[in-house]
């Protein structure tokens, strides 16, 4: 994840050097008939006013780095790395960075007609071509396809040679997201700003150092909350428990290293915060459906292939 975070860090440094207000940079990655993929870097921070926009298409954005608040008329969500931002064509929304600066997302856009065809072809039950929630949290069923998307971003796979890869990934992400979003609802109850800030700091800390030995007690103490209240609020804001969030952050980092470096599996496990390789192997297999060695063999450096969509395992 360090490589993905580096571009955001550089953008934030340039903004600070120039004394400029926060803004967006939007780089095209790939596009085809009815779909597109864009690399979006935002340098807005607490001193910038939240910006109001309207989605011009259907969007599923993978949050790669950073945190921000995403609001519509009916709900508001804290977006964190590994989660998906969902948007419908014509939907008004607001994004803000009240408690921390910057984020980077990989945004998949679909024309309404194209997205409707995906829904019809996939036969997704219990939904139409409209999202009724703003976010899908970083649950287990998303880890393989999100990691593949971030791997493509880290390798800067752009241009016609990678167009088929991105189209396959766009289709699989859409189907997986539809299935997961269909059974979810948004919580519109306002969260006190001070509490939101504490949890945001905790998420940012985990993101920067996921390999550190962390406990519920230490995270709650740093947030100045009891363990019970921290667990309850963290899960409400992120959609997963602190343990699940830390685990997924470590696993995404491990998968990116396995597919992009020759580092020994033992060293990857230890560097990413796993105490021993046997626990790492077991946890990795549970998340990705194969062991670290097989994952590296199937995703060699310089090549990225789309992964099958998990249709049955939707546990967190």
SULUR-V491295 format. One record per pair of residues at least 24 apart in sequence whose C-alpha atoms are under 7 Angstrom apart, sorted by the first residue. I is the first residue (numbers start at 1). GAP is how many residues later the second one is. Records with the same first field share a line. If there is no record, write none. Layout:
# SULUR-V491295
I=GAP / GAP
This chain:
# SULUR-V491295
1=252
3=151
4=150
5=60
8=33 / 95 / 96
11=32
12=31
21=27
22=26
29=129 / 130
30=128 / 129 / 133 / 136
31=132
34=76 / 77 / 80
35=74 / 75 / 76
36=72 / 73 / 74
37=69 / 70 / 71 / 72
38=68 / 69 / 70
39=66 / 67 / 68
40=64 / 65 / 66 / 67
41=62 / 63 / 64
42=60 / 61 / 62
43=58 / 59 / 60
44=53 / 57 / 58
45=52 / 53 / 55 / 56 / 57
46=51 / 52 / 53 / 54 / 55
50=44 / 45 / 46
51=43 / 44 / 45
52=41 / 42 / 43
53=39 / 40 / 41
54=36 / 37 / 38 / 39
55=32 / 33 / 34 / 35 / 36 / 37
56=33 / 34
57=31 / 32 / 52 / 53 / 54 / 55
58=29 / 30 / 31 / 51 / 52 / 53 / 54
59=27 / 28 / 29 / 48 / 49 / 50 / 51
60=24 / 25 / 26 / 27 / 47 / 48 / 49
61=24 / 25 / 44 / 45 / 46 / 47
62=43 / 44 / 45 / 84
63=41 / 42 / 43
64=40 / 41 / 42 / 86
65=38 / 39 / 40
66=36 / 37 / 38 / 138
67=36
68=27 / 28 / 29
69=26 / 27 / 28
70=24 / 25 / 26
71=24
74=114
75=111 / 112 / 113
76=112
77=57 / 160
78=159 / 160
80=158
82=56 / 64
83=52 / 53 / 54 / 55
84=51 / 52 / 53
85=49 / 50 / 51
86=45 / 48 / 49
87=44 / 47
88=42 / 43
99=98 / 101
108=62
122=53
124=55
126=56
127=55
133=48 / 51 / 52 / 53
136=45
137=101 / 102 / 103
139=176 / 177
140=147 / 174 / 175 / 176
141=169 / 172 / 173 / 174
143=144
144=144 / 163
145=28 / 162
147=105
148=158
151=105
152=152
165=140 / 141
168=138
169=137
172=137
176=133
198=25
199=24 / 35
206=40
210=36 / 39 / 40 / 62 / 63
211=39 / 60 / 61 / 62
212=61
240=76
251=33
258=38
259=37 / 40 / 41 / 42
260=41
